[in-house]
């Protein structure tokens, strides 16, 4: 019987990527950071309801969005510094 609030698996919960999402939000590109924070929040929620595949996918999506945000943010800051604006 499934108990609400607990995953019925022996696997470890996938990483939520919260710290990286917050760093991306604050330092690189806020839009990508906000989207990544949404996916990060979904990891725990899906895990609690026993959706292991959904939790893994949310963790992977958060990582991908964070990496895109870092890339776009770095490119933006390099362009700002290079143009002197």
N, CA, C and O atoms as a GROMACS GRO file, in nm:
protein
  340
    1UNK      N    1   0.084  -0.118   0.000
    1UNK     CA    2   0.000   0.000   0.000
    1UNK      C    3   0.088   0.124   0.000
    1UNK      O    4   0.185   0.133   0.076
    2UNK      N    5   0.055   0.218  -0.084
    2UNK     CA    6   0.132   0.342  -0.097
    2UNK      C    7   0.088   0.442   0.010
    2UNK      O    8  -0.031   0.471   0.024
    3UNK      N    9   0.185   0.493   0.084
    3UNK     CA   10   0.158   0.594   0.185
    3UNK      C   11   0.182   0.730   0.122
    3UNK      O   12   0.288   0.755   0.065
    4UNK      N   13   0.086   0.818   0.132
    4UNK     CA   14   0.100   0.950   0.073
    4UNK      C   15   0.220   1.022   0.134
    4UNK      O   16   0.239   1.023   0.256
    5UNK      N   17   0.300   1.081   0.047
    5UNK     CA   18   0.415   1.157   0.092
    5UNK      C   19   0.543   1.077   0.093
    5UNK      O   20   0.648   1.130   0.129
    6UNK      N   21   0.539   0.951   0.055
    6UNK     CA   22   0.659   0.869   0.053
    6UNK      C   23   0.669   0.794  -0.079
    6UNK      O   24   0.571   0.737  -0.126
    7UNK      N   25   0.788   0.796  -0.138
    7UNK     CA   26   0.811   0.722  -0.262
    7UNK      C   27   0.830   0.575  -0.226
    7UNK      O   28   0.893   0.542  -0.126
    8UNK      N   29   0.776   0.486  -0.308
    8UNK     CA   30   0.788   0.343  -0.283
    8UNK      C   31   0.898   0.286  -0.372
    8UNK      O   32   0.871   0.204  -0.460
    9UNK      N   33   1.021   0.328  -0.347
    9UNK     CA   34   1.135   0.282  -0.425
    9UNK      C   35   1.259   0.279  -0.336
    9UNK      O   36   1.266   0.348  -0.235
   10UNK      N   37   1.354   0.199  -0.376
   10UNK     CA   38   1.480   0.193  -0.301
   10UNK      C   39   1.585   0.285  -0.362
   10UNK      O   40   1.695   0.298  -0.309
   11UNK      N   41   1.552   0.349  -0.473
   11UNK     CA   42   1.645   0.441  -0.539
   11UNK      C   43   1.659   0.569  -0.458
   11UNK      O   44   1.571   0.607  -0.382
   12UNK      N   45   1.774   0.635  -0.477
   12UNK     CA   46   1.794   0.766  -0.417
   12UNK      C   47   1.719   0.870  -0.498
   12UNK      O   48   1.707   0.859  -0.620
   13UNK      N   49   1.670   0.971  -0.428
   13UNK     CA   50   1.600   1.080  -0.497
   13UNK      C   51   1.699   1.154  -0.586
   13UNK      O   52   1.812   1.180  -0.543
   14UNK      N   53   1.660   1.188  -0.708
   14UNK     CA   54   1.750   1.264  -0.796
   14UNK      C   55   1.777   1.403  -0.736
   14UNK      O   56   1.696   1.454  -0.659
   15UNK      N   57   1.890   1.463  -0.772
   15UNK     CA   58   1.921   1.596  -0.718
   15UNK      C   59   1.821   1.700  -0.766
   15UNK      O   60   1.776   1.697  -0.880
   16UNK      N   61   1.788   1.792  -0.677
   16UNK     CA   62   1.689   1.895  -0.712
   16UNK      C   63   1.748   2.008  -0.795
   16UNK      O   64   1.675   2.076  -0.867
   17UNK      N   65   1.876   2.030  -0.785
   17UNK     CA   66   1.949   2.137  -0.856
   17UNK      C   67   1.913   2.276  -0.806
   17UNK      O   68   1.933   2.374  -0.877
   18UNK      N   69   1.860   2.286  -0.682
   18UNK     CA   70   1.822   2.417  -0.627
   18UNK      C   71   1.938   2.515  -0.621
   18UNK      O   72   1.924   2.628  -0.669
   19UNK      N   73   2.054   2.478  -0.564
   19UNK     CA   74   2.162   2.577  -0.554
   19UNK      C   75   2.204   2.634  -0.690
   19UNK      O   76   2.223   2.755  -0.704
   20UNK      N   77   2.218   2.546  -0.788
   20UNK     CA   78   2.256   2.592  -0.922
   20UNK      C   79   2.148   2.682  -0.982
   20UNK      O   80   2.179   2.782  -1.046
   21UNK      N   81   2.024   2.646  -0.961
   21UNK     CA   82   1.912   2.727  -1.014
   21UNK      C   83   1.913   2.867  -0.955
   21UNK      O   84   1.888   2.965  -1.025
   22UNK      N   85   1.942   2.877  -0.826
   22UNK     CA   86   1.945   3.008  -0.761
   22UNK      C   87   2.063   3.091  -0.812
   22UNK      O   88   2.049   3.211  -0.835
   23UNK      N   89   2.178   3.027  -0.829
   23UNK     CA   90   2.295   3.098  -0.882
   23UNK      C   91   2.266   3.149  -1.023
   23UNK      O   92   2.296   3.264  -1.056
   24UNK      N   93   2.207   3.064  -1.106
   24UNK     CA   94   2.173   3.107  -1.243
   24UNK      C   95   2.074   3.222  -1.239
   24UNK      O   96   2.087   3.318  -1.315
   25UNK      N   97   1.974   3.214  -1.152
   25UNK     CA   98   1.875   3.320  -1.139
   25UNK      C   99   1.940   3.453  -1.100
   25UNK      O  100   1.907   3.557  -1.157
   26UNK      N  101   2.030   3.449  -1.004
   26UNK     CA  102   2.089   3.573  -0.951
   26UNK      C  103   2.204   3.628  -1.035
   26UNK      O  104   2.219   3.750  -1.046
   27UNK      N  105   2.286   3.541  -1.094
   27UNK     CA  106   2.408   3.588  -1.158
   27UNK      C  107   2.410   3.584  -1.310
   27UNK      O  108   2.482   3.661  -1.373
   28UNK      N  109   2.333   3.496  -1.370
   28UNK     CA  110   2.346   3.477  -1.514
   28UNK      C  111   2.224   3.529  -1.590
   28UNK      O  112   2.231   3.634  -1.655
   29UNK      N  113   2.114   3.457  -1.583
   29UNK     CA  114   1.997   3.497  -1.661
   29UNK      C  115   1.874   3.457  -1.582
   29UNK      O  116   1.843   3.338  -1.570
   30UNK      N  117   1.802   3.556  -1.529
   30UNK     CA  118   1.693   3.529  -1.436
   30UNK      C  119   1.582   3.443  -1.494
   30UNK      O  120   1.523   3.363  -1.422
   31UNK      N  121   1.552   3.459  -1.622
   31UNK     CA  122   1.443   3.381  -1.682
   31UNK      C  123   1.474   3.231  -1.680
   31UNK      O  124   1.390   3.150  -1.642
   32UNK      N  125   1.596   3.196  -1.721
   32UNK     CA  126   1.634   3.056  -1.719
   32UNK      C  127   1.642   3.004  -1.575
   32UNK      O  128   1.606   2.890  -1.548
   33UNK      N  129   1.690   3.087  -1.485
   33UNK     CA  130   1.694   3.048  -1.344
   33UNK      C  131   1.556   3.022  -1.287
   33UNK      O  132   1.537   2.927  -1.211
   34UNK      N  133   1.460   3.104  -1.325
   34UNK     CA  134   1.323   3.086  -1.277
   34UNK      C  135   1.262   2.956  -1.332
   34UNK      O  136   1.195   2.883  -1.260
   35UNK      N  137   1.286   2.930  -1.459
   35UNK     CA  138   1.236   2.806  -1.519
   35UNK      C  139   1.302   2.686  -1.452
   35UNK      O  140   1.236   2.586  -1.423
   36UNK      N  141   1.432   2.695  -1.427
   36UNK     CA  142   1.504   2.586  -1.361
   36UNK      C  143   1.454   2.566  -1.218
   36UNK      O  144   1.445   2.453  -1.171
   37UNK      N  145   1.420   2.674  -1.149
   37UNK     CA  146   1.365   2.662  -1.014
   37UNK      C  147   1.231   2.589  -1.016
   37UNK      O  148   1.201   2.512  -0.925
   38UNK      N  149   1.151   2.614  -1.119
   38UNK     CA  150   1.024   2.542  -1.132
   38UNK      C  151   1.050   2.392  -1.143
   38UNK      O  152   0.989   2.312  -1.073
   39UNK      N  153   1.142   2.354  -1.233
   39UNK     CA  154   1.174   2.212  -1.248
   39UNK      C  155   1.234   2.155  -1.120
   39UNK      O  156   1.206   2.041  -1.084
   40UNK      N  157   1.317   2.233  -1.052
   40UNK     CA  158   1.377   2.188  -0.926
   40UNK      C  159   1.270   2.157  -0.823
   40UNK      O  160   1.280   2.058  -0.749
   41UNK      N  161   1.168   2.241  -0.818
   41UNK     CA  162   1.059   2.217  -0.722
   41UNK      C  163   0.979   2.092  -0.758
   41UNK      O  164   0.923   2.027  -0.670
   42UNK      N  165   0.973   2.059  -0.884
   42UNK     CA  166   0.899   1.942  -0.929
   42UNK      C  167   0.966   1.810  -0.888
   42UNK      O  168   0.898   1.709  -0.875
   43UNK      N  169   1.097   1.812  -0.869
   43UNK     CA  170   1.168   1.688  -0.833
   43UNK      C  171   1.111   1.631  -0.704
   43UNK      O  172   1.071   1.514  -0.700
   44UNK      N  173   1.106   1.711  -0.599
   44UNK     CA  174   1.058   1.664  -0.469
   44UNK      C  175   0.911   1.629  -0.474
   44UNK      O  176   0.868   1.528  -0.417
   45UNK      N  177   0.832   1.711  -0.540
   45UNK     CA  178   0.689   1.686  -0.549
   45UNK      C  179   0.660   1.553  -0.619
   45UNK      O  180   0.582   1.472  -0.569
   46UNK      N  181   0.723   1.533  -0.731
   46UNK     CA  182   0.701   1.408  -0.805
   46UNK      C  183   0.752   1.288  -0.728
   46UNK      O  184   0.690   1.182  -0.728
   47UNK      N  185   0.866   1.305  -0.661
   47UNK     CA  186   0.924   1.195  -0.582
   47UNK      C  187   0.828   1.155  -0.470
   47UNK      O  188   0.807   1.036  -0.445
   48UNK      N  189   0.770   1.253  -0.403
   48UNK     CA  190   0.677   1.224  -0.292
   48UNK      C  191   0.555   1.145  -0.339
   48UNK      O  192   0.502   1.063  -0.264
   49UNK      N  193   0.512   1.169  -0.460
   49UNK     CA  194   0.395   1.098  -0.510
   49UNK      C  195   0.430   0.970  -0.584
   49UNK      O  196   0.344   0.908  -0.647
   50UNK      N  197   0.557   0.929  -0.576
   50UNK     CA  198   0.597   0.802  -0.634
   50UNK      C  199   0.628   0.806  -0.782
   50UNK      O  200   0.648   0.701  -0.843
   51UNK      N  201   0.633   0.924  -0.840
   51UNK     CA  202   0.664   0.937  -0.983
   51UNK      C  203   0.815   0.948  -1.001
   51UNK      O  204   0.870   1.057  -1.019
   52UNK      N  205   0.882   0.833  -0.994
   52UNK     CA  206   1.028   0.830  -1.001
   52UNK      C  207   1.077   0.880  -1.136
   52UNK      O  208   1.170   0.960  -1.142
   53UNK      N  209   1.016   0.834  -1.243
   53UNK     CA  210   1.057   0.877  -1.378
   53UNK      C  211   1.035   1.027  -1.395
   53UNK      O  212   1.119   1.096  -1.454
   54UNK      N  213   0.926   1.078  -1.344
   54UNK     CA  214   0.899   1.222  -1.352
   54UNK      C  215   0.998   1.304  -1.272
   54UNK      O  216   1.040   1.411  -1.315
   55UNK      N  217   1.038   1.253  -1.154
   55UNK     CA  218   1.137   1.322  -1.072
   55UNK      C  219   1.273   1.326  -1.142
   55UNK      O  220   1.342   1.428  -1.141
   56UNK      N  221   1.310   1.214  -1.203
   56UNK     CA  222   1.437   1.210  -1.277
   56UNK      C  223   1.434   1.305  -1.396
   56UNK      O  224   1.532   1.374  -1.423
   57UNK      N  225   1.321   1.309  -1.466
   57UNK     CA  226   1.309   1.398  -1.582
   57UNK      C  227   1.312   1.544  -1.539
   57UNK      O  228   1.374   1.627  -1.606
   58UNK      N  229   1.247   1.577  -1.428
   58UNK     CA  230   1.248   1.715  -1.378
   58UNK      C  231   1.389   1.756  -1.338
   58UNK      O  232   1.429   1.870  -1.364
   59UNK      N  233   1.464   1.666  -1.275
   59UNK     CA  234   1.602   1.695  -1.238
   59UNK      C  235   1.687   1.718  -1.362
   59UNK      O  236   1.767   1.812  -1.367
   60UNK      N  237   1.669   1.634  -1.462
   60UNK     CA  238   1.745   1.649  -1.587
   60UNK      C  239   1.707   1.780  -1.657
   60UNK      O  240   1.795   1.850  -1.708
   61UNK      N  241   1.579   1.813  -1.659
   61UNK     CA  242   1.534   1.936  -1.722
   61UNK      C  243   1.591   2.059  -1.650
   61UNK      O  244   1.632   2.156  -1.714
   62UNK      N  245   1.593   2.053  -1.516
   62UNK     CA  246   1.650   2.165  -1.439
   62UNK      C  247   1.797   2.183  -1.474
   62UNK      O  248   1.843   2.296  -1.490
   63UNK      N  249   1.871   2.073  -1.485
   63UNK     CA  250   2.013   2.082  -1.519
   63UNK      C  251   2.033   2.142  -1.658
   63UNK      O  252   2.117   2.230  -1.676
   64UNK      N  253   1.956   2.096  -1.755
   64UNK     CA  254   1.969   2.145  -1.892
   64UNK      C  255   1.937   2.295  -1.899
   64UNK      O  256   2.010   2.371  -1.962
   65UNK      N  257   1.828   2.336  -1.836
   65UNK     CA  258   1.790   2.478  -1.838
   65UNK      C  259   1.896   2.562  -1.767
   65UNK      O  260   1.929   2.672  -1.812
   66UNK      N  261   1.951   2.511  -1.657
   66UNK     CA  262   2.058   2.582  -1.587
   66UNK      C  263   2.180   2.600  -1.676
   66UNK      O  264   2.237   2.708  -1.683
   67UNK      N  265   2.220   2.494  -1.745
   67UNK     CA  266   2.337   2.503  -1.832
   67UNK      C  267   2.314   2.600  -1.947
   67UNK      O  268   2.405   2.675  -1.984
   68UNK      N  269   2.194   2.601  -2.003
   68UNK     CA  270   2.161   2.697  -2.108
   68UNK      C  271   2.166   2.839  -2.051
   68UNK      O  272   2.219   2.930  -2.115
   69UNK      N  273   2.112   2.857  -1.931
   69UNK     CA  274   2.115   2.989  -1.867
   69UNK      C  275   2.256   3.038  -1.841
   69UNK      O  276   2.285   3.156  -1.859
   70UNK      N  277   2.344   2.947  -1.800
   70UNK     CA  278   2.484   2.985  -1.778
   70UNK      C  279   2.548   3.026  -1.910
   70UNK      O  280   2.620   3.126  -1.916
   71UNK      N  281   2.523   2.949  -2.015
   71UNK     CA  282   2.580   2.980  -2.146
   71UNK      C  283   2.532   3.114  -2.199
   71UNK      O  284   2.612   3.196  -2.244
   72UNK      N  285   2.402   3.136  -2.193
   72UNK     CA  286   2.345   3.263  -2.242
   72UNK      C  287   2.393   3.379  -2.155
   72UNK      O  288   2.428   3.485  -2.206
   73UNK      N  289   2.395   3.358  -2.023
   73UNK     CA  290   2.439   3.463  -1.933
   73UNK      C  291   2.585   3.500  -1.952
   73UNK      O  292   2.619   3.618  -1.955
   74UNK      N  293   2.672   3.399  -1.967
   74UNK     CA  294   2.812   3.427  -1.992
   74UNK      C  295   2.832   3.503  -2.123
   74UNK      O  296   2.909   3.599  -2.130
   75UNK      N  297   2.762   3.460  -2.227
   75UNK     CA  298   2.770   3.528  -2.355
   75UNK      C  299   2.725   3.673  -2.342
   75UNK      O  300   2.789   3.764  -2.396
   76UNK      N  301   2.616   3.695  -2.272
   76UNK     CA  302   2.565   3.830  -2.250
   76UNK      C  303   2.669   3.917  -2.178
   76UNK      O  304   2.698   4.028  -2.222
   77UNK      N  305   2.725   3.865  -2.067
   77UNK     CA  306   2.821   3.944  -1.990
   77UNK      C  307   2.949   3.968  -2.067
   77UNK      O  308   3.009   4.075  -2.055
   78UNK      N  309   2.993   3.872  -2.146
   78UNK     CA  310   3.112   3.891  -2.230
   78UNK      C  311   3.087   4.001  -2.332
   78UNK      O  312   3.173   4.086  -2.355
   79UNK      N  313   2.967   4.000  -2.394
   79UNK     CA  314   2.933   4.105  -2.489
   79UNK      C  315   2.924   4.242  -2.424
   79UNK      O  316   2.968   4.341  -2.482
   80UNK      N  317   2.867   4.247  -2.305
   80UNK     CA  318   2.856   4.375  -2.233
   80UNK      C  319   2.994   4.429  -2.201
   80UNK      O  320   3.020   4.547  -2.220
   81UNK      N  321   3.082   4.344  -2.152
   81UNK     CA  322   3.217   4.389  -2.118
   81UNK      C  323   3.296   4.426  -2.243
   81UNK      O  324   3.370   4.524  -2.243
   82UNK      N  325   3.280   4.348  -2.349
   82UNK     CA  326   3.356   4.374  -2.473
   82UNK      C  327   3.314   4.504  -2.540
   82UNK      O  328   3.398   4.574  -2.597
   83UNK      N  329   3.186   4.538  -2.533
   83UNK     CA  330   3.139   4.660  -2.597
   83UNK      C  331   3.153   4.782  -2.505
   83UNK      O  332   3.138   4.895  -2.549
   84UNK      N  333   3.182   4.758  -2.379
   84UNK     CA  334   3.201   4.869  -2.286
   84UNK      C  335   3.074   4.938  -2.247
   84UNK      O  336   3.078   5.050  -2.198
   85UNK      N  337   2.960   4.874  -2.267
   85UNK     CA  338   2.832   4.938  -2.232
   85UNK      C  339   2.798   4.919  -2.087
   85UNK      O  340   2.694   4.967  -2.042
   0.00000   0.00000   0.00000
